[in-house]
Amino acid sequence: MNYDDKNNLITTNRLVIRLFQESDAVNVANLCNNYNIYKNTLYLPYPYSVEDAKSWIKTHLENFNKEKSYEFAITDKANGELYGAIALSSNQKFNNGEIAYWIGEKFWGNGYATEAAQAILWFAFNQKHIHKVFARYFKTNPASGRVMQKLGMREEGVLIDHVKKDNQYLDVVYYGIINS
């Protein structure tokens, strides 16, 4: 794991985790305009347009500089291909942060979410000195829970029928880890 604070990027074995650029908008829209990603995420709209991507990306640098949230593109180290996104929100008052991520469906099953999440957890604890990191997932998406388990996070609870999505109530499972 290597963090370049001049360029705000994290390098892992296979990935470069970097800030989004406006030029990523078309690729983001192509990956996010997917019902299977929408149904497993809390805030992504569907359908998802290039304009959605541009307005989302536009907020990143200001939020990063204000230490409110750190939104990163997950890209291939060798060829720069965009695989997905990972974010760390930062609640400075409580010194905690939430990890959230999505991976384009054609890249599922390759361990990119886990590798990126390990990098963001390292960033949270070692660069931002956050005390606790948490994450949550819909109980209908156990693959996301497995990513959290691989990070060493522990299940902290299940909020029953907590979110209504597509006229269906979903349970939300919370995981957390303390910076020791």
C-alpha positions as CSV (number, residue, x, y, z in Angstrom):
1,M,0.0,0.0,0.0
2,N,1.4,3.3,-1.0
3,Y,-0.2,6.8,-0.7
4,D,0.9,9.7,-2.8
5,D,-0.5,12.7,-1.0
6,K,0.6,15.2,-3.8
7,N,-1.7,13.4,-6.2
8,N,-4.2,11.9,-3.7
9,L,-3.8,8.4,-4.9
10,I,-3.4,5.0,-3.3
11,T,-1.6,2.2,-5.1
12,T,-2.1,-1.5,-4.3
13,N,-0.9,-4.7,-6.0
14,R,-3.4,-4.4,-8.8
15,L,-5.1,-1.1,-8.4
16,V,-4.6,2.7,-8.6
17,I,-7.2,4.4,-6.4
18,R,-7.4,8.0,-7.5
19,L,-9.7,11.0,-7.5
20,F,-12.3,11.0,-10.3
21,Q,-11.9,13.4,-13.2
22,E,-14.7,14.8,-15.3
23,S,-13.3,12.7,-18.2
24,D,-14.5,9.6,-16.1
25,A,-18.1,10.6,-16.4
26,V,-19.0,8.5,-19.5
27,N,-17.3,5.4,-18.0
28,V,-19.1,6.0,-14.7
29,A,-22.4,6.3,-16.4
30,N,-21.8,3.2,-18.4
31,L,-21.0,1.2,-15.3
32,C,-23.7,2.7,-13.1
33,N,-26.6,2.5,-15.5
34,N,-27.1,-1.0,-14.4
35,Y,-30.1,-2.3,-12.4
36,N,-28.0,-4.8,-10.5
37,I,-25.8,-2.1,-9.1
38,Y,-28.7,0.2,-8.4
39,K,-30.6,-2.4,-6.4
40,N,-27.5,-3.0,-4.1
41,T,-26.7,0.7,-3.5
42,L,-28.4,3.2,-1.2
43,Y,-28.1,6.4,-3.2
44,L,-27.4,5.7,-6.9
45,P,-30.2,6.7,-9.2
46,Y,-31.5,4.5,-12.0
47,P,-31.4,5.1,-14.9
48,Y,-28.0,6.7,-14.5
49,S,-26.9,9.4,-17.0
50,V,-23.6,11.1,-17.9
51,E,-25.1,14.2,-16.3
52,D,-25.6,12.3,-13.0
53,A,-22.0,11.3,-13.2
54,K,-20.8,14.8,-13.9
55,S,-22.8,16.4,-11.1
56,W,-21.5,13.7,-8.7
57,I,-17.9,14.1,-9.7
58,K,-18.1,17.9,-9.5
59,T,-18.5,17.8,-5.7
60,H,-15.5,15.5,-5.0
61,L,-12.5,17.8,-4.8
62,E,-14.3,20.3,-2.5
63,N,-15.5,17.5,-0.2
64,F,-12.0,16.0,-0.2
65,N,-10.3,19.3,0.7
66,K,-12.9,20.0,3.5
67,E,-12.2,16.4,4.8
68,K,-15.9,15.6,4.5
69,S,-15.6,12.7,2.1
70,Y,-13.0,11.0,0.0
71,E,-14.4,9.6,-3.2
72,F,-12.0,7.5,-5.3
73,A,-12.1,5.8,-8.7
74,I,-10.9,2.2,-8.5
75,T,-8.8,1.7,-11.6
76,D,-6.5,-1.0,-13.1
77,K,-2.9,-0.4,-12.3
78,A,-1.7,-1.6,-15.7
79,N,-4.1,0.0,-18.1
80,G,-6.1,2.6,-16.1
81,E,-9.5,0.9,-16.8
82,L,-12.2,2.1,-14.4
83,Y,-13.6,-0.7,-12.3
84,G,-15.8,1.2,-9.8
85,A,-15.8,3.6,-6.9
86,I,-15.0,3.6,-3.3
87,A,-15.6,6.4,-0.8
88,L,-14.9,7.2,2.8
89,S,-17.1,9.7,4.5
90,S,-15.6,11.5,7.5
91,N,-17.5,12.6,10.5
92,Q,-14.9,14.8,12.3
93,K,-17.1,15.4,15.3
94,F,-17.3,11.7,16.1
95,N,-14.0,10.7,14.5
96,N,-15.6,8.0,12.4
97,G,-16.2,7.3,8.8
98,E,-18.2,5.1,6.5
99,I,-16.9,3.1,3.6
100,A,-19.2,2.7,0.6
101,Y,-18.3,1.1,-2.8
102,W,-19.6,-0.2,-6.1
103,I,-17.9,-2.2,-8.8
104,G,-19.1,-2.4,-12.4
105,E,-20.9,-5.8,-12.9
106,K,-18.6,-7.1,-15.6
107,F,-15.7,-6.8,-13.0
108,W,-17.5,-8.6,-10.1
109,G,-15.8,-11.7,-8.6
110,N,-12.2,-10.5,-9.0
111,G,-11.6,-9.2,-5.5
112,Y,-11.4,-5.5,-6.6
113,A,-13.9,-4.3,-3.9
114,T,-11.9,-6.1,-1.2
115,E,-8.6,-4.8,-2.4
116,A,-9.9,-1.2,-2.7
117,A,-11.6,-1.4,0.7
118,Q,-8.4,-2.7,2.4
119,A,-6.7,0.4,0.8
120,I,-9.4,2.8,2.0
121,L,-9.4,1.3,5.5
122,W,-5.6,1.7,5.6
123,F,-6.0,5.3,4.4
124,A,-8.7,6.0,7.1
125,F,-6.6,4.7,9.9
126,N,-3.0,5.7,8.8
127,Q,-3.6,8.9,6.9
128,K,-6.7,10.4,8.4
129,H,-6.4,8.8,11.9
130,I,-10.1,8.0,12.1
131,H,-11.0,6.0,15.2
132,K,-13.8,3.9,13.8
133,V,-14.8,2.9,10.3
134,F,-18.2,1.4,9.5
135,A,-20.0,0.1,6.5
136,R,-23.5,-1.2,5.7
137,Y,-25.1,-3.3,3.1
138,F,-28.6,-4.6,2.2
139,K,-29.1,-8.1,3.6
140,T,-30.1,-9.1,0.0
141,N,-26.4,-8.5,-1.1
142,P,-24.3,-10.9,1.0
143,A,-21.3,-10.5,-1.3
144,S,-20.8,-7.0,0.1
145,G,-21.0,-8.4,3.6
146,R,-18.1,-10.8,2.7
147,V,-16.0,-7.8,1.7
148,M,-16.6,-6.3,5.1
149,Q,-15.7,-9.6,6.9
150,K,-12.4,-9.8,4.9
151,L,-11.5,-6.3,6.2
152,G,-11.8,-7.7,9.8
153,M,-15.0,-5.8,10.4
154,R,-17.6,-7.2,12.8
155,E,-21.3,-7.2,12.4
156,E,-22.8,-4.7,14.8
157,G,-26.5,-5.1,14.0
158,V,-29.3,-5.4,11.6
159,L,-31.8,-2.6,11.1
160,I,-35.0,-4.4,10.0
161,D,-37.0,-3.0,7.1
162,H,-34.8,0.1,7.3
163,V,-34.9,1.2,3.7
164,K,-37.7,1.2,1.1
165,K,-36.4,0.6,-2.4
166,D,-38.6,-0.3,-5.4
167,N,-41.6,-0.6,-3.1
168,Q,-39.8,-3.3,-0.9
169,Y,-38.5,-2.8,2.6
170,L,-34.9,-4.0,3.0
171,D,-32.9,-4.9,6.1
172,V,-29.6,-3.0,6.5
173,V,-26.7,-4.8,8.1
174,Y,-24.0,-2.7,9.9
175,Y,-20.4,-3.6,10.3
176,G,-17.6,-1.8,12.0
177,I,-14.0,-1.8,13.0
178,I,-12.0,0.2,15.5
179,N,-8.5,1.6,14.7
180,S,-6.3,-0.2,17.2
